[in-house]
Each structure stands twice: as C-alpha cells, then as structure tokens.
Amino acid sequence: MKVIFRSRDFASVESAGYGFNHRRPMSSPWHYQGRVQHRNWQGTYECFWDNASDTGKNAVELLWTVRGDARLFGLAAALKSQGFSVDVEQE
C-alpha cells in the first residue's frame, strides 16, 4: 500500500505525532528517506522538494510517499483530518 501527500515543510509532518523519523538524504539532491514508526501503523517513506532541481524554481512543497501494509489507512485518515490532500494506492 502507498500513501501519497504534500506538505509545505518537514515540521508540519514530523512534529505532528504521525511517527515520521530517521530522515536522511538519498543519492539525488533534495530527496530524503526515513521510517514511519507509530503504534497504529509503520512503514518507510521517501520525500522530495517538488521541482527543486529540475526547473531551477523555488520548491514550494514536499511530495511524500509512504509504503507499508494496510494499517497505513490509519495514517491516511489522520493526515486527511489535519487538512492534507491524500491519495492511497495499492501496490
């Protein structure tokens, strides 16, 4: 299962109690990965600043992709309740 959403910054997601942690850079510029560890769901995530290096424009949003099992429906519901626009896909 995959949960995809956007945010304006790291703090609005990482400090909100959703379990996002262990952020570290990936091999591509402006791309990050980490873990989601919450008592109700768990998984891994990747995020990147949308258009940060491709167009030379200032990036305005982070695009997050979280992968895990069906418990991620709980994460999707929590994000939606806080006003994030969330897409859920089966892998």
Buried (B, 14 or more C-beta within 10 A) or exposed (E): BBBBBBBEEBEEBBEBEBBBEEBEEEEEEBBBBBBBEBEEBBBEBBBBBBBBEEEEEEBEBBBBBBBBEEEBBBBBEBBEEEEBEBEBEEE
